[in-house]
Amino acid sequence: MHHNSYNRIHKSCFYNGISESSKEYFNFRSINTRDLTDLISDAENNDKIMKIMSEIQFASANRKRIPEYITADQVRALCNLESRTQRFEYLTFLFKKEKCKIANTEKKEKKKKERELRLLEKVNNSENSHMDYGLGRNSLLLSVRTYSMKKFYQKKLANAILLGEKIVLDLGYESYMTEKEKKACVSQLKLIYSVNRKSKDPYDLYFCNAMLSSDYIQYLKKCLQKFSDTLISLTDKSYVDLFPKEKLVYLSPHAKETMKEYDHNAVYIIGAFVDTVKREHRSLHKADKEEIKSYSLPLDEYIMWGAGSKSLTVNQVFEIMLALKNTGDWRKAFAVIPTRKIRKLEEEQIENQNIPDKIFLMNTSKNQN
């Protein structure tokens, strides 16, 4: 493989959050046909490689939003995409991800320098530093260490396994998602774990129907560092093999029946599926095939929607269920829905019209002006 196109980045690598000095990257603008051929031994024919090569050259020449560096796995993922549009969308996704990593690294460095400067100023300006009151100096408040916080969260999760309610994230949609959608889904699963562990009364999490040897699951484990410490039950088994079928309830936006109230004896299932294009009713079809009850959330009964999509992310559905479990109040549960999706009403509309008893936002921009 040519040295001019295959670069080793000998520094803390911010591209995938991996600190490996031996991590190897392609300089994307310098990739050539031979590089692609070496990487994609199972390519259908040379025509596809030539087509992708011309797209790369076009993107470079026209200053398209493409990443500076790209891994071998990302090159393979790019070449596995069917259409030109999908490939350019994936490159844009990698470009944004790369820029975000760079910005975060620079932000951390800036904050570190600011902290050092503040500390230096305090030392220089304080004549009686032993009398200074505040965190990190003289204080009545004890510092809670990160280790202690982790132990606290771990105990709550352990109690959830013994006494808590179960909830299932169905990971059986891997084959229907693109690489970009898989990455988005993993990010949402990571958010679910974070929100759950900090909850007053967390769920006992089950990740079912997982293809344990797949790159998708390995990436999930990498994102949730020390996966064994998360106390998540990750299994290739189906939920129908783990729980009584009569207790299972599949949450699907396309279900014919609407959920009325939370059942603390039920085991709810959320499909871990990011579908940005096709919008197929896969979760409903799956529930019907497995003869499991399926409900949709009563969103239209409580939310006055604004313009745009009514779809919710996997982690938003989870947060709704977590809040509903702990409060029994739909309004409090739906507070997690982003405000950009909720309709804004003028004060005159609220006064002059018979507004239904739904969640909406008051437009205060005029009042502020």
C-alpha positions in Angstrom: 0.0 0.0 0.0 1.4 3.4 -0.9 3.0 5.4 1.9 1.8 8.7 0.6 -1.9 7.7 1.2 -1.6 5.6 4.3 -0.8 7.8 7.4 0.0 6.9 10.9 -1.3 9.5 13.4 1.2 9.4 16.3 -0.9 11.3 18.9 -3.9 10.9 21.1 -6.5 10.2 18.4 -9.7 12.1 18.7 -11.4 10.6 15.7 -13.1 7.6 17.4 -12.2 8.4 21.0 -9.4 5.9 20.9 -6.0 6.6 22.4 -3.9 4.3 20.4 -0.6 5.6 19.0 -0.6 2.7 16.5 -4.1 3.6 15.1 -3.8 4.0 11.3 -5.7 6.3 9.1 -6.0 7.1 5.4 -5.5 10.7 4.3 -8.9 10.7 2.5 -8.0 13.1 -0.3 -5.0 10.9 -1.2 -6.7 7.6 -1.4 -6.1 5.8 -4.8 -7.6 2.9 -6.6 -5.0 0.4 -5.3 -5.8 1.3 -1.7 -9.5 0.6 -2.3 -8.7 -2.7 -4.1 -6.5 -3.8 -1.2 -9.2 -3.0 1.3 -12.2 -4.3 -0.5 -11.2 -7.8 -1.6 -14.9 -8.8 -1.8 -15.9 -6.0 -4.1 -18.3 -7.1 -6.8 -16.2 -5.7 -9.6 -13.8 -3.0 -10.6 -16.5 -0.8 -11.9 -17.8 -0.1 -8.4 -14.3 0.8 -7.2 -13.8 3.1 -10.2 -17.1 4.7 -9.5 -16.3 5.4 -5.9 -12.9 6.6 -6.9 -14.4 9.2 -9.2 -16.8 10.3 -6.5 -13.8 10.8 -4.1 -12.0 12.8 -6.7 -15.1 14.9 -7.4 -15.7 15.6 -3.7 -12.0 16.6 -3.2 -12.0 18.9 -6.3 -15.3 20.6 -5.4 -14.4 21.0 -1.8 -17.3 18.9 -0.5 -17.6 18.4 3.2 -15.4 15.3 3.6 -13.2 14.1 6.4 -9.5 14.7 6.4 -8.8 11.2 7.7 -10.8 8.0 7.5 -10.2 4.5 9.0 -10.1 1.3 7.0 -13.4 0.2 8.5 -15.0 3.5 7.5 -13.7 3.0 3.9 -15.3 -0.5 3.8 -18.6 0.9 5.2 -18.5 3.6 2.5 -18.0 1.1 -0.3 -20.8 -1.1 1.0 -23.4 1.7 0.6 -25.5 1.3 -2.5 -26.1 4.8 -3.9 -24.0 7.9 -4.5 -26.4 9.9 -2.3 -25.9 7.5 0.6 -22.1 7.7 0.2 -22.0 11.5 0.2 -24.3 11.6 3.3 -22.0 9.2 5.1 -18.9 11.3 4.2 -20.8 14.4 5.5 -21.5 12.5 8.7 -17.8 11.6 9.1 -16.8 15.2 8.4 -19.1 16.5 11.1 -17.9 13.9 13.5 -14.3 14.7 12.9 -14.9 18.5 13.3 -16.8 17.8 16.5 -14.0 15.7 17.9 -11.4 18.4 17.1 -13.6 21.1 18.6 -14.1 19.1 21.8 -10.3 18.5 22.1 -9.6 22.2 21.7 -12.4 23.1 24.2 -10.9 20.7 26.8 -7.4 22.2 26.3 -8.8 25.7 26.6 -10.6 24.9 29.8 -7.5 23.2 31.2 -5.5 26.4 30.6 -8.2 28.6 32.1 -8.3 26.4 35.2 -4.5 26.6 35.5 -4.6 30.4 35.1 -7.3 30.8 37.7 -5.4 28.7 40.2 -2.2 30.7 39.6 -4.1 34.0 40.1 -5.6 32.7 43.4 -2.2 31.7 44.6 -0.6 35.1 43.6 -3.5 37.3 44.9 -4.1 35.6 48.2 -2.0 37.0 51.1 -3.6 34.6 53.6 -4.4 31.6 51.4 -4.9 29.4 54.4 -7.9 31.5 55.3 -9.6 31.3 51.9 -13.0 29.7 52.0 -14.3 27.7 49.1 -14.3 24.3 47.4 -10.7 23.0 47.1 -9.7 25.2 50.0 -11.2 25.7 53.5 -14.8 24.5 53.3 -17.5 22.8 55.4 -18.5 20.8 52.4 -16.9 17.5 51.6 -15.7 16.8 48.1 -17.5 13.7 46.7 -15.1 11.8 44.6 -16.0 10.3 41.2 -15.3 6.8 42.5 -17.9 7.3 45.3 -20.5 8.5 42.8 -19.9 5.4 40.6 -20.3 3.2 43.6 -23.5 4.9 44.5 -24.9 4.4 41.0 -23.7 0.8 40.9 -25.7 0.0 44.1 -28.8 1.5 42.6 -28.4 -0.6 39.4 -27.7 -3.7 41.5 -30.9 -3.1 43.5 -32.8 -2.7 40.2 -31.7 -6.2 39.2 -33.0 -7.7 42.4 -36.1 -5.6 43.0 -36.7 -3.3 40.0 -38.9 -3.4 37.0 -37.5 -4.8 33.7 -37.4 -3.1 30.4 -36.2 -4.5 27.1 -34.3 -2.7 24.3 -34.7 -4.9 21.2 -31.4 -4.9 19.3 -32.7 -7.1 16.5 -32.8 -4.4 13.8 -29.1 -4.3 13.0 -29.5 -5.6 9.5 -32.0 -2.9 8.6 -29.7 0.1 9.5 -27.0 1.8 7.6 -23.6 2.4 9.4 -24.6 6.0 10.1 -27.9 4.8 11.7 -26.1 2.2 13.7 -23.7 4.8 15.1 -26.7 7.1 16.0 -28.5 4.1 17.6 -25.5 3.3 19.8 -25.3 7.0 20.9 -28.9 6.8 21.9 -28.4 3.5 23.8 -25.5 5.2 25.6 -27.8 8.0 26.7 -30.3 5.5 27.9 -27.8 3.9 30.2 -26.6 7.3 31.5 -30.2 8.5 32.2 -31.2 5.2 33.8 -28.2 5.0 36.2 -28.9 8.5 37.5 -32.6 7.9 38.0 -34.0 7.7 41.5 -35.6 4.3 40.7 -33.8 2.9 37.6 -34.9 0.0 35.4 -33.2 -3.3 35.1 -32.0 -3.0 31.5 -32.2 -6.0 29.0 -30.6 -5.6 25.6 -32.1 -8.6 23.7 -31.7 -10.2 20.2 -28.1 -8.9 20.0 -25.7 -10.4 17.4 -22.9 -10.7 20.0 -20.0 -11.1 17.5 -21.1 -8.2 15.2 -19.1 -5.0 14.7 -22.3 -3.1 15.9 -22.3 -4.8 19.3 -18.5 -4.5 19.7 -18.8 -0.8 19.0 -21.6 -0.6 21.6 -19.4 -2.3 24.2 -16.5 0.1 23.3 -18.8 3.2 23.8 -20.0 1.8 27.1 -16.6 1.4 28.7 -16.2 -1.5 31.1 -19.4 -3.0 29.8 -19.5 -5.6 32.6 -19.8 -2.7 35.1 -22.9 -1.4 33.5 -25.0 -4.3 34.8 -26.9 -4.4 31.5 -28.1 -7.9 30.5 -26.8 -8.2 26.9 -28.0 -11.4 25.3 -28.7 -12.9 21.9 -31.8 -14.5 23.3 -35.3 -13.1 22.5 -37.5 -11.5 25.1 -40.1 -14.3 24.5 -37.5 -16.7 25.9 -36.8 -14.6 29.0 -40.2 -13.4 30.1 -43.8 -14.7 30.1 -45.4 -13.6 26.8 -48.5 -12.3 28.5 -46.4 -9.7 30.3 -44.7 -8.4 27.2 -45.8 -5.1 25.7 -44.1 -3.8 22.5 -44.1 0.0 22.2 -44.7 0.9 18.5 -45.7 4.3 17.0 -47.8 2.4 14.5 -49.7 0.2 17.0 -53.5 0.2 16.7 -54.1 0.5 20.4 -53.0 3.5 22.5 -51.4 3.0 26.0 -53.8 4.4 28.7 -51.8 3.9 31.9 -48.5 2.4 33.0 -48.6 -1.3 34.1 -45.9 -2.0 36.7 -46.3 -5.7 36.1 -45.7 -5.5 32.4 -42.3 -5.8 30.6 -42.2 -3.1 28.0 -40.1 -3.5 24.8 -38.6 -0.6 22.9 -37.2 -1.2 19.4 -33.6 0.0 19.2 -34.0 1.1 15.6 -33.0 4.3 13.9 -34.8 4.6 10.6 -34.1 7.9 8.9 -35.4 7.1 5.4 -37.8 4.2 4.9 -40.2 4.7 7.9 -41.3 1.1 7.8 -43.6 -0.4 10.4 -41.1 -3.1 11.5 -41.8 -3.0 15.2 -45.5 -3.5 14.7 -45.0 -6.3 12.2 -42.6 -8.0 14.7 -45.1 -7.7 17.6 -47.9 -9.1 15.5 -45.7 -12.0 14.2 -44.7 -12.9 17.8 -48.3 -12.5 19.1 -47.3 -9.8 21.6 -49.4 -6.9 22.7 -48.4 -3.6 21.1 -49.3 -0.1 22.2 -48.5 3.4 20.9 -47.9 6.3 23.3 -50.8 8.7 23.6 -48.8 11.6 22.1 -51.7 13.3 20.2 -53.9 13.3 23.3 -51.4 15.3 25.3 -49.2 17.2 22.8 -50.1 20.1 20.6 -47.5 19.4 17.8 -45.8 22.1 15.8 -44.5 21.7 12.3 -42.1 18.9 11.5 -41.8 15.3 12.4 -43.6 13.7 15.4 -41.1 10.9 15.6 -39.1 10.4 18.8 -35.6 8.9 19.3 -35.1 5.6 21.1 -33.7 7.4 24.2 -36.7 9.9 24.3 -39.1 7.0 24.4 -37.1 5.4 27.1 -37.1 8.6 29.2 -40.8 8.9 28.8 -41.3 5.4 30.1 -38.9 6.0 33.0 -40.6 9.2 34.0 -44.1 7.6 33.7 -42.9 4.6 35.9 -41.7 6.9 38.6 -44.5 9.5 38.5 -47.6 8.0 36.9 -48.1 11.4 35.2 -48.2 11.6 31.4 -47.6 15.3 31.4 -44.4 15.0 33.4 -43.4 12.1 31.2 -43.9 14.0 28.0 -41.8 16.9 29.4 -38.7 15.2 27.8 -40.1 15.9 24.3 -37.9 18.6 22.6 -39.6 22.0 22.6 -38.9 22.4 18.9 -41.5 19.8 18.2 -44.2 21.5 20.3 -46.5 24.2 18.9 -46.0 27.8 20.0 -49.2 29.9 20.5 -49.6 33.6 20.7 -51.1 35.1 23.8 -54.1 36.3 21.8 -54.7 32.8 20.5 -54.8 31.5 24.1 -57.2 34.2 25.2 -59.6 34.1 22.3 -59.7 30.4 21.4 -60.9 27.3 23.1 -57.5 25.7 23.6 -57.6 22.0 24.2 -56.0 20.7 27.4 -52.7 19.8 25.8 -49.0 20.7 26.2 -48.0 23.8 24.2 -45.6 26.6 24.4 -46.4 30.3 24.7 -44.6 32.5 22.2 -42.9 35.2 24.3 -40.7 36.7 21.6 -43.1 39.7 21.0 -43.4 40.5 24.7 -39.6 40.5 25.0 -39.3 42.9 22.1 
